[in-house]
Amino acid sequence: TDLPSAQFITAANVCDEAQTFGNKYTFNGTVTADQDQAKILEQMAQSMAGSLVATTWDIAAGKYVAPVLTLLQADIVGAIAIIPGTSDADLYNGVKGQYISSETLYVATDFKPFQNATYVTADGGELWTNIDFPFTDSVQRVHNLARIFAEDQHNGYTVKAGFSLKAWDLKIGQRVTLTSALFGYTAKIFRVTDKTYSLTSPVELTLKEDAASIWDYADAVTADSTPNTDLPDPFVIAAPSNIQMAETLY
């Protein structure tokens, strides 16, 4: 009775959504009782581009779902910290790795690398990472997962703040909008990636910027699908305009 069965059903339905290559997500393979349980859970979540919270068993599959709550600047009642994006050391625009499938006679085999050409241009060069998909059995699903991971980490702007009890019911994996004139957010979409709370502190949320385009089936066509702020770029100075010259006779 402690398990959030409704979340499991929702995640299962997302995985079962029909695509041209079959179900949206599958977990193919076997595990044994002596394997590291936490690692297996991580691989299960990876195979559906989702998340699983071991302490509460909250679960979400990789699909864009509309925000469930509107947060405002006034709802921030504690400290706030901002991570402006993914660090250069962790940034990548291409994914290489291996997968296991009947297509390869169940031998771990390199899949065709995925790379986002738009990000390569924006990053000034190729940045590769290695991700293996031992429980994803088709190149189409592997390609889709690699694309999601590349686009999601490339949009890494994160806000960590203490919120009022208005945020009490939020679950990890759900989306919210945040509006703040101070930081230049106008209903900016974020995904809840962490949540902590206690009797003597606000509801502390870690919010990562998100967009529907990350979870669709088309490669990104813009360098940044989730602009960090509506505020003007302080490093860009517009050229002078409407300059007039008047002649004065003495």
C-alpha positions in Angstrom: 0.0 0.0 0.0 3.0 2.3 0.3 3.7 2.1 -3.4 2.3 4.9 -5.6 0.4 2.5 -7.9 -1.1 5.3 -10.0 2.4 6.5 -10.9 3.4 3.0 -11.9 0.3 2.7 -14.1 1.0 6.1 -15.7 4.6 5.2 -16.4 3.6 1.8 -17.8 1.1 3.4 -20.1 3.8 5.8 -21.4 6.1 2.8 -22.1 3.3 1.0 -24.0 2.6 3.9 -26.3 2.8 2.6 -29.9 5.6 4.0 -32.1 6.7 3.0 -35.6 9.3 0.7 -34.0 6.9 -0.8 -31.4 6.3 0.2 -27.8 7.9 3.5 -26.8 10.2 2.0 -24.2 11.0 -1.6 -23.2 13.4 -3.2 -20.7 14.9 -6.3 -22.3 17.2 -8.8 -20.6 17.6 -10.6 -17.3 19.0 -9.6 -13.9 20.1 -11.8 -11.0 19.7 -11.5 -7.3 23.4 -11.0 -6.7 23.6 -7.8 -8.8 23.6 -4.4 -7.3 20.0 -3.4 -6.8 20.5 0.3 -7.1 22.3 0.0 -10.4 19.6 -2.2 -11.8 17.0 0.4 -10.8 19.0 3.1 -12.5 19.2 1.0 -15.7 15.5 0.4 -15.6 14.9 4.1 -15.3 17.5 4.8 -18.1 15.7 2.4 -20.4 12.5 4.6 -20.3 14.4 8.0 -20.0 12.7 8.4 -16.7 13.3 8.6 -13.0 12.8 6.4 -9.9 13.0 7.7 -6.4 14.2 4.9 -4.1 13.0 6.5 -0.9 9.4 7.2 -2.0 9.2 5.0 -5.1 7.9 8.0 -7.1 8.3 7.0 -10.8 8.1 8.9 -14.1 8.7 7.8 -17.7 10.3 10.0 -20.3 7.4 12.0 -21.8 6.6 15.6 -21.7 3.5 16.3 -19.5 2.1 19.8 -19.0 3.1 21.6 -15.8 0.9 20.9 -12.8 1.6 24.0 -10.7 2.3 27.7 -11.2 5.0 29.1 -9.0 5.7 32.8 -8.5 8.6 34.8 -7.0 6.5 35.3 -3.9 6.4 31.5 -3.4 10.1 31.5 -2.8 10.5 31.8 1.0 14.0 30.4 1.5 17.5 30.6 0.1 17.9 30.3 -3.7 20.8 29.1 -5.8 21.1 29.0 -9.5 23.3 26.8 -11.7 23.5 28.6 -15.0 23.9 25.4 -17.1 25.8 22.2 -17.6 29.5 22.5 -16.9 32.0 22.3 -19.7 33.4 19.1 -18.3 30.0 17.4 -18.4 28.7 18.9 -21.7 28.3 16.7 -24.7 26.6 16.9 -28.1 27.2 13.3 -29.2 26.6 9.8 -27.7 28.5 6.6 -28.4 28.1 3.3 -26.7 26.9 -0.3 -27.0 23.6 -2.2 -26.9 22.5 -5.8 -26.8 19.8 -7.2 -29.1 18.7 -10.1 -31.2 19.8 -7.9 -34.0 23.4 -8.5 -32.9 22.9 -12.1 -31.7 22.9 -10.8 -28.1 26.5 -9.7 -28.3 27.3 -6.2 -27.0 27.7 -4.1 -30.2 28.5 -0.5 -30.9 25.5 1.4 -32.1 25.7 4.2 -34.7 26.7 7.3 -32.8 24.2 10.0 -32.3 25.2 13.6 -32.6 23.2 16.9 -32.7 24.8 19.0 -35.4 23.2 22.2 -34.1 24.8 21.7 -30.7 28.2 20.9 -32.4 28.1 24.4 -34.0 27.0 26.1 -30.8 29.6 24.3 -28.7 32.4 25.0 -31.2 33.3 21.4 -31.8 32.4 17.7 -31.2 31.9 16.7 -27.5 31.3 13.0 -27.0 30.2 10.9 -24.1 29.7 7.1 -23.8 26.4 5.6 -22.7 25.7 1.9 -22.8 22.2 0.5 -23.2 22.3 -3.1 -22.0 18.5 -3.4 -21.7 17.4 -1.6 -24.9 17.1 -4.0 -27.7 16.6 -1.9 -30.9 18.7 0.8 -32.6 15.6 3.0 -32.9 15.0 3.1 -29.2 18.7 3.5 -28.5 18.8 6.5 -30.9 15.8 8.1 -29.3 17.3 7.6 -25.8 20.6 9.0 -26.8 18.9 12.1 -28.4 16.9 12.7 -25.2 19.9 12.5 -23.0 21.9 14.8 -25.2 19.2 17.4 -25.4 18.2 17.2 -21.8 21.7 17.7 -20.4 22.4 20.5 -22.9 19.5 22.4 -21.3 21.0 22.4 -17.8 19.9 25.7 -16.2 18.8 24.7 -12.7 17.2 26.6 -9.8 17.3 25.3 -6.2 15.2 27.2 -3.7 13.0 26.9 -0.7 9.3 27.3 -1.5 6.2 27.7 0.5 3.8 24.9 1.3 2.2 25.5 -2.0 4.8 23.1 -3.4 4.1 20.4 -0.8 2.3 18.0 -3.1 4.8 18.1 -6.0 6.5 14.9 -7.0 9.9 14.4 -8.6 9.4 14.2 -12.4 6.5 16.7 -12.5 6.7 20.0 -14.2 6.0 23.5 -13.0 6.1 27.0 -14.4 8.1 29.7 -12.5 7.6 33.4 -13.0 10.1 35.9 -11.6 10.6 39.5 -12.7 13.9 39.5 -10.8 15.4 36.6 -12.8 13.5 37.2 -16.0 11.3 34.1 -16.0 7.9 34.4 -17.6 6.1 31.1 -16.9 9.4 29.3 -17.6 9.0 25.5 -17.5 11.0 23.5 -15.1 11.0 19.8 -14.1 11.3 18.8 -10.5 14.5 16.7 -10.1 14.8 16.7 -6.3 12.6 17.6 -3.3 13.4 17.8 0.4 11.4 19.1 3.4 11.2 19.0 7.1 9.0 20.4 9.9 11.3 23.4 10.4 12.2 24.4 6.8 10.5 25.3 3.5 9.9 22.8 0.7 13.2 22.7 -1.0 12.9 22.0 -4.8 15.6 21.5 -7.4 14.1 22.6 -10.7 15.7 21.9 -14.1 14.6 23.8 -17.2 12.5 21.6 -19.5 10.7 21.8 -22.9 8.5 19.6 -24.9 11.0 19.5 -27.8 13.4 17.5 -25.6 11.0 14.6 -25.5 9.7 14.6 -29.1 11.1 12.6 -32.0 12.8 15.4 -33.9 16.4 16.6 -33.4 16.7 20.1 -32.0 16.9 22.9 -34.6 17.9 25.6 -32.1 21.0 25.9 -30.0 19.0 26.5 -26.9 15.3 25.4 -26.8 15.0 26.7 -23.2 16.3 30.3 -22.9 17.5 30.9 -19.4 15.9 34.3 -18.9 13.8 37.0 -20.6 16.3 39.6 -19.4 18.5 41.3 -22.1 22.0 39.9 -22.6 24.3 42.3 -20.7 27.1 41.4 -23.1 25.3 42.5 -26.2 25.1 46.3 -26.8 22.7 47.4 -29.6 24.1 49.7 -32.3 23.1 53.4 -31.8 20.0 54.4 -33.9 18.0 57.5 -34.6 21.1 59.7 -34.4 20.5 63.2 -35.5 22.8 66.1 -36.1 21.8 69.7 -35.7 23.9 72.7 -36.9 24.1 75.6 -34.6 25.3 79.0 -35.9 27.1 81.4 -33.5 
